[in-house]
Amino acid sequence: MTQQGLATAPLESARPPRERGLVGTVVNSAWPVAVGLTVAAMMHVMLPTTIGPFYTRIVIDSGIAIILAVSLNIVNGMTGQFSLGHAAFLALGGYTAGMITFYGSLLLWNSPAKQGGFLGSGEWLFAFACLMGGIVATLAGYVVGLPSLRLRGDYLAIVTLGFGEILRVILQQTRPVIDSVEKLKNAGAAQLWPPPVGGAVGFNGLPKYTNLFWVYAFATFMLVVAFRLKRSSLGRAMISVREDEFAAQAMGVNVARIKVLAFMIAAFFAGLAGGLYAHESGLIMSPRDAGFQRSLDYVLMTVLGGRGSISGVMLAAIILTVMPEALRDFDQYRLIVYALLLIGMMLLRPQGLFGIHEVWDWRPRWRSRAATTRSMPAKGGRPNA
Amino acid sequence: MSLLVVDNLSVFYGAIEALRGVSLHVEQGEVVTLIGANGAGKSTTLRTISGLLPPKTGTIRFDGQTIHNWQPHRIVKSGLVQAPEGRKIFANLTVDENLQLGAFLRTDRTAIRADRDRALELFPRVRERLNQQAGTLSGGEQQMLAIARALVARPKLLMLDEPSLGLAPQLVRTIFQVIREINLAGTTILLVEQNANMALQVAHRAYVIEVGRIRMEGPAAELAASDEVRKAYLGAH
């Protein structure tokens, strides 16, 4: 051991210093982003014609699930705060983005229909709406993050669960959608408040902008942030809070700030994914999407993938998106299968498929050593990576 | 002026008064030890100084500033760093990542690197295991890592909470030797210990704490020679 240790130490310091700081972050993130965007564009151009609309839809769903599960993993996996309300951020982002595209289109183009083709004006409005959805969700993430300063474990889970249920009930009380410019101009306060987003029937008539390109462009964005976070000082601080709050404090980590920040980052990407979800064809954003059921789906993905393992959670997100489709005939048993999966997982591999490791850590020891010190690998936008 | 002055500190856990007016001071360059039995209030004192517990009454001054109402991270940033009791390393992170967390509040990369190298020189065993998961280290190695991690924060005053806890006698000697080396290199140390014998050998001055009160204080050698301390803490008859 001594021999080996002495041999590795100088090797390590001989490594060329990586770019650091803000410039370094941009430089090191640029190529994964470029790769991810290229892959996303290629998927958008090639996949629908080769695999058909049904499988395209599954690939889109997988991408959205990846964003949600990996972002939830920042709170549940990295920071160790058990949240059961992730779908609430999805719904908040989805409704916000939906309002912007729907009423924005109505005011700009007199019709809520799609405008322009690939990367046309309508799509840019959509992308902007998704970002706004993310920002609104971030603000909610701040509010929901606050109880995490005083509550732990089960109690925090109950509070976040309550947040989702409260949002679900509030969304049910909203006004019907106003679908023409004239009605919108003549609408009084009674029609506009609570916001006209469809109430219990859901937000109908949204332009269906979501396509492979935007899903995987945003997924790339999310994954680059997640991987960089995991290797960063902030990410280590989050993990230190999960491992031992007391020791984290002793190291000078502002535990309160880290927890709230984790909630905010996760909420941002959930809101973003909500925007994508709301504009996906064949789906109607409804109050139910804020509820417990959907939150549980994403919790399951993080548990299955492994606390803090980004690639593991990605894999789990894909598996749990594809599996219900494959088992569509047994749809009514889906929840039973999920529950069995969870129980089996807790018995056999309580740490998740990959624990805290990434997929590429599973190599012979001498290689994995190099892998752990390596810079961020590209996992741009491939759904089956 | 003293580096650390604790004056008349009272701390409550609910209705239980854990500290009843503790006063102590640490001068620049000293090793001061706070010895006492289980539950005497040693760790409570350290936790309160670190800002993890709020004092009911009393003041804490460090490096010319009043710190007893500061947040823990701000206190760490001012150079008052604790290696907590029971090691409290981050078991699922590598040894290296643990060390990087020690430098969490610092941004001066070259200086961090130098401090990290210096800490690793003190603990060659830790250097051998840099890429290993910290949870796989032995108890002694974990303690070494905990101290090394605190050193990477470049403390003006390093507070060690029971560094000998649960370690083999051989390792205890190694740890105390390193504590002396750290002090000789210029770091002031406040050492909390149940192992009064070892602590009094390393320290310049000592305080004896009993049920939340300072009972005795003085040069370590004097206390080690006193009958009362010998009877109560050093196992002499």
Interface residues (C-beta under 8 A of the other chain):
Chain A: M1 T2 Q4 G5 L6 T8 A9 E12 R20 S233 R236 A237 I239 S240 E243 D244 F246 A247 A248 Q249 A250 M251 G252 V253 N254 I356 R369 T372 T373
Chain B: S50 L52 Q71 P72 H73 V76 K77 V81 Q82 A83 P84 K88 I89 F90 A91 N92 L93 T94 E97 Q100 L101 G102 F104 L105 R109 R127 E128 R129 L130 N131 R149 A150 A153
